[in-house]
């Protein structure tokens, strides 16, 4: 079938990814068909294959893009000096970054189980790179006597899980502003590491 009148790859491609993200976040990867994604975009199902080889590639590409964007944004973030200042920068950054991307965050955590093994390895490596950034801060703080930790790896995973959890409940129209929420989360992280 010919391309739909008015369809352009630079417009339709992002629409395909946005529709897939919306549907995967709402119904779960396994429950969404390529036909549903096509319907959301307003194209024939066969037209999707002009933009992606298959549904697995769509999932992998959006998860990889999310992790690469996260790593690049953290790299560009001012971090300050000393473990406590760096930990505060990490906590505040993590909450702010994730609040703007609740669907991508949900998919990045909940759909790992649906990645094929090779794709899982790539995403897991990116996740570990990000986790290692926080773990290095925690280890530096522990060595400097600023933090009191039973286990730096476990604390890393617990802090990331706590910070990421904000995306499940926060609403802009709620009673707390983003800045207030970021400040409260930072205070909880500080207490969690004994600082």
Secondary structure as UniProt FT lines:
FT   TURN            5..6
FT   HELIX           9..27
FT   HELIX           29..31
FT   HELIX           34..41
FT   HELIX           45..50
FT   HELIX           55..76
FT   HELIX           83..99
FT   HELIX           102..110
FT   HELIX           112..114
FT   HELIX           117..143
FT   TURN            144..145
FT   HELIX           152..164
FT   HELIX           166..169
FT   TURN            172..173
FT   HELIX           178..192
FT   TURN            193..194
//
